[in-house]
């Protein structure tokens, strides 16, 4: 009986080992499938996108002549409505014009971009409302519901122009007036104006040289009214 029992036990152990091997194979196969699936999932996982709102420059159309007033009003609204963390800068680009008229020199500021104000901001419904409903503002550049950000290169050009100083000479002269040339190869000669180009601050005059009338082109800064 002992021997017979021993054989049964051995047989049971062999069967158990076989079953264990089969189960192990199944587990290994399932694990391998899961690992492949995980790799595929990782491969297909979408790249993380930074959805953090970014600031841009926007161009705002305003009533002509109200550019500085809009800037002042908007800056007050930004402070009052606590929007300094979303609306950063308000600019009215201007350049300095030096005028020389009747021998007197004066300086004045001239708008580089008349009728417009530049605003650096993060565009949200709240910031749109603050800017759009500022007194003097008519609209954003772009569609009514979707303002278009300005290109950085364009803004840089506008701001660079605003840092320049331009000399503009105005002279109260007309055709037929006598003028004295103060500089250049015809200095100290007297000429008679025949043409005036105020947009270029130049004129044409005839000068008598050796008894012969000679036409010359002069800049305003080269002459004095006699």
C-alpha positions as CSV (number, residue, x, y, z in Angstrom):
1,X,0.0,0.0,0.0
2,X,2.9,2.3,0.8
3,X,4.4,1.9,-2.6
4,X,1.1,2.5,-4.3
5,X,0.5,5.6,-2.3
6,X,4.0,6.9,-3.1
7,X,3.4,6.5,-6.9
8,X,0.2,8.5,-6.6
9,X,2.0,11.3,-4.8
10,X,4.8,11.4,-7.3
11,X,2.2,11.5,-10.1
12,X,0.4,14.3,-8.4
13,X,3.6,16.3,-7.9
14,X,4.4,15.9,-11.6
15,X,1.0,17.1,-12.6
16,X,1.4,20.0,-10.2
17,X,4.7,21.0,-11.7
18,X,3.2,20.9,-15.2
19,X,0.3,23.0,-14.1
20,X,2.7,25.5,-12.5
21,X,4.8,25.7,-15.7
22,X,1.6,26.3,-17.7
23,X,0.4,29.0,-15.3
24,X,3.8,30.6,-15.4
25,X,3.9,30.7,-19.2
26,X,0.4,32.3,-19.2
27,X,1.5,34.9,-16.7
28,X,4.7,35.7,-18.7
29,X,2.7,36.0,-21.9
30,X,0.1,38.4,-20.2
31,X,2.9,40.4,-18.7
32,X,4.6,40.8,-22.1
33,X,1.4,41.9,-23.7
34,X,0.8,44.5,-20.9
35,X,4.4,45.8,-21.3
36,X,3.9,46.2,-25.1
37,X,0.6,47.9,-24.5
38,X,2.2,50.3,-22.1
39,X,4.9,51.1,-24.6
40,X,2.3,51.8,-27.3
41,X,0.4,54.0,-24.9
42,X,3.6,55.9,-24.1
43,X,4.3,56.3,-27.8
44,X,0.8,57.6,-28.5
45,X,0.7,59.9,-25.4
46,X,0.2,63.5,-26.5
47,X,3.0,66.0,-26.0
48,X,2.2,68.4,-23.2
49,X,1.2,71.8,-24.4
50,X,1.9,75.0,-22.5
51,X,-1.5,76.7,-22.4
52,X,-0.3,79.5,-20.1
53,X,-1.7,82.8,-21.5
54,X,1.1,84.9,-23.1
55,X,1.3,88.6,-23.4
56,X,1.3,90.3,-26.8
57,X,1.1,93.8,-28.2
58,X,-2.2,94.9,-29.6
59,X,-3.0,98.0,-31.6
60,X,-6.0,100.0,-30.4
61,X,-7.8,102.5,-32.6
62,X,-8.8,105.8,-30.8
63,X,-10.3,109.1,-31.7
64,X,-7.7,111.3,-33.5
65,X,-6.1,113.7,-31.2
66,X,-7.1,111.7,-28.1
67,X,-4.1,109.4,-28.0
68,X,-2.5,110.8,-24.9
69,X,-5.9,111.2,-23.1
70,X,-6.7,107.5,-23.8
71,X,-3.3,106.5,-22.4
72,X,-3.9,108.4,-19.2
73,X,-7.5,107.1,-18.8
74,X,-6.5,103.5,-19.5
75,X,-3.6,103.6,-17.0
76,X,-6.0,104.8,-14.4
77,X,-8.5,102.0,-15.2
78,X,-5.7,99.4,-15.0
79,X,-4.8,100.6,-11.5
80,X,-8.4,101.0,-10.3
81,X,-9.4,97.6,-11.6
82,X,-6.3,95.8,-10.4
83,X,-5.2,94.7,-13.9
84,X,-1.5,95.5,-13.7
85,X,-0.7,91.8,-13.8
86,X,-2.4,91.4,-17.2
87,X,-2.1,94.8,-18.9
88,X,1.5,95.8,-18.8
89,X,2.3,98.8,-21.0
90,X,0.4,101.5,-22.8
91,X,2.4,103.5,-25.4
92,X,1.7,106.4,-27.7
93,X,4.8,106.5,-30.0
94,X,6.0,110.1,-30.6
95,X,9.1,111.6,-32.1
96,X,10.7,115.0,-31.3
97,X,10.5,117.5,-34.1
98,X,12.9,120.5,-34.1
99,X,11.5,123.4,-36.0
100,X,13.5,126.4,-37.2
101,X,11.3,129.2,-38.2
102,X,12.3,132.8,-38.7
103,X,15.6,132.1,-37.0
104,X,14.0,130.6,-33.9
105,X,14.3,127.0,-32.9
106,X,11.5,125.2,-31.1
107,X,10.8,121.5,-30.3
108,X,7.5,119.7,-30.3
109,X,6.3,116.1,-30.1
110,X,4.6,114.6,-33.1
111,X,2.7,111.3,-33.2
112,X,4.4,108.5,-35.1
113,X,1.2,106.5,-35.3
114,X,-1.6,109.1,-35.1
115,X,-5.0,107.7,-34.2
116,X,-3.6,104.6,-32.5
117,X,-2.4,103.4,-29.1
118,X,-0.2,100.4,-28.4
119,X,-1.1,98.1,-25.5
120,X,1.0,95.2,-24.2
121,X,-1.4,92.7,-22.5
122,X,-2.7,89.2,-22.0
123,X,-5.9,89.0,-23.9
124,X,-8.8,87.8,-21.8
125,X,-12.5,88.8,-21.6
126,X,-11.7,91.0,-18.6
127,X,-8.7,92.7,-20.2
128,X,-10.6,93.2,-23.5
129,X,-13.4,94.9,-21.5
130,X,-11.0,97.2,-19.6
131,X,-9.3,98.4,-22.8
132,X,-12.3,98.5,-25.2
133,X,-14.5,100.4,-22.8
134,X,-11.9,103.1,-22.0
135,X,-13.2,106.6,-23.1
136,X,-11.8,107.5,-26.6
137,X,-11.2,103.9,-27.7
138,X,-13.2,102.8,-30.8
139,X,-11.9,99.3,-31.5
140,X,-9.0,96.8,-31.5
141,X,-7.2,96.2,-34.8
142,X,-8.7,92.9,-36.0
143,X,-12.2,91.5,-35.9
144,X,-14.6,92.8,-33.2
145,X,-14.5,89.5,-31.4
146,X,-10.9,88.5,-32.0
147,X,-8.3,91.2,-31.9
148,X,-5.1,90.3,-33.8
149,X,-1.8,90.6,-32.0
150,X,0.8,92.8,-33.6
151,X,4.1,91.4,-34.9
152,X,7.0,92.0,-32.6
153,X,9.1,93.2,-35.5
154,X,6.4,95.9,-36.3
155,X,6.3,97.1,-32.8
156,X,10.1,97.4,-32.6
157,X,10.1,99.5,-35.7
158,X,7.5,101.9,-34.4
159,X,9.2,102.2,-31.0
160,X,12.6,102.8,-32.7
161,X,11.0,105.7,-34.7
162,X,9.6,107.2,-31.5
163,X,13.2,107.5,-30.1
164,X,14.5,109.5,-33.1
165,X,14.7,113.2,-33.3
166,X,13.9,114.9,-36.6
167,X,14.8,118.5,-37.6
168,X,12.1,120.3,-39.5
169,X,12.9,123.7,-40.8
170,X,10.1,126.1,-41.7
171,X,10.9,129.2,-43.6
172,X,8.4,131.9,-44.6
173,X,9.5,132.5,-48.2
174,X,7.8,132.5,-51.6
175,X,8.7,132.7,-55.2
176,X,10.3,136.1,-56.0
177,X,11.8,136.7,-52.6
178,X,15.5,137.6,-52.3
179,X,17.6,135.4,-50.0
180,X,21.2,135.4,-48.9
181,X,23.1,132.1,-49.1
182,X,24.9,131.4,-45.8
183,X,26.7,128.2,-46.6
184,X,28.0,126.0,-49.4
185,X,29.9,127.0,-52.6
186,X,27.6,130.0,-53.2
187,X,28.0,131.4,-49.6
188,X,27.4,135.2,-49.4
189,X,25.7,135.3,-52.8
190,X,22.2,136.8,-53.1
191,X,19.7,134.8,-55.0
192,X,16.1,135.1,-56.1
193,X,13.7,132.3,-55.4
194,X,12.1,130.6,-58.4
195,X,10.6,127.5,-56.9
196,X,9.8,126.3,-53.3
197,X,9.6,122.7,-52.1
198,X,8.3,123.0,-48.5
199,X,7.8,119.2,-48.1
200,X,11.6,118.7,-48.7
201,X,12.6,122.0,-47.0
202,X,14.4,123.0,-50.2
203,X,14.1,125.7,-52.9
204,X,15.5,126.7,-56.2
205,X,17.0,130.2,-56.8
206,X,18.9,132.0,-59.5
207,X,22.3,133.5,-58.6
208,X,24.2,136.0,-60.6
209,X,27.7,134.7,-61.2
210,X,30.0,136.7,-63.5
211,X,26.9,138.5,-64.8
212,X,25.2,135.2,-65.7
213,X,22.1,133.9,-64.0
214,X,22.8,130.5,-62.6
215,X,20.0,128.2,-61.1
216,X,21.0,126.5,-57.8
217,X,19.1,124.2,-55.5
218,X,19.4,125.1,-51.8
219,X,18.2,123.7,-48.5
220,X,16.3,126.0,-46.1
221,X,19.2,125.9,-43.6
222,X,21.5,127.3,-46.2
223,X,19.7,130.6,-46.6
224,X,18.5,133.7,-44.8
225,X,15.7,135.9,-45.9
226,X,16.9,139.3,-47.0
